[in-house]
C-alpha cells in the first residue's frame, strides 16, 4: 500500500466506517474529494454505491452544496435504504468556498427529517463533514 493510499484511508477512517460496509453516495460531481472517496473504498473494501442503489446500506455520504436543492429531501432519500443506526455524513464546502452551506441550514434539514447533528469536522482541503444520526427515543 502506498503512502498516498495510507493517507487517504487515515482521513476516511475519521468517518468511522469499517470493512465490509456498504456506503451510499449522494451528490457526486466533479468537485468531490477523490482522495476521500478512495479512502472510503479502501476501508470498506467495496465501491461506493450510487443514489439508485436499492438494497440496505450501512451508511451514507452526501456531497451537498448551497445550490444543490433541498437538503431535507436528500436526507430523506438517504434514509430510505439506510440500516438502523447507520450514520449519514453531510459533506459541504468549507466556509469561504463556493457552495458553502451554513451549519444552521444543516441542523434545520436534519431536524425536519428526524435526525440531529452529532459532530462536524474538517475532512478534506475544501470539505467539512457533519455526522447526522437518528434522534434517540425516550424509554
Number of C-alpha atoms within 10 A of each C-alpha: 5 7 8 11 14 13 14 22 21 15 16 22 17 13 19 10 19 15 12 12 18 22 25 25 22 22 17 14 9 7 9 18 17 12 17 21 17 16 21 28 23 19 19 18 14 14 16 20 16 14 16 10 12 12 12 15 21 19 24 27 24 22 23 25 20 15 11 11 10 12 23 19 13 20 24 17 15 21 22 12 18 22 13 13 12 18 24 27 24 26 27 27 24 20 14 9 12 13 15 18 21 13 14 10 13 20 18 15 21 22 16 15 19 16 21 20 22 13 11 15 13 16 19 19 9 18 21 20 23 23 19 24 18 19 14 10 5 4 3
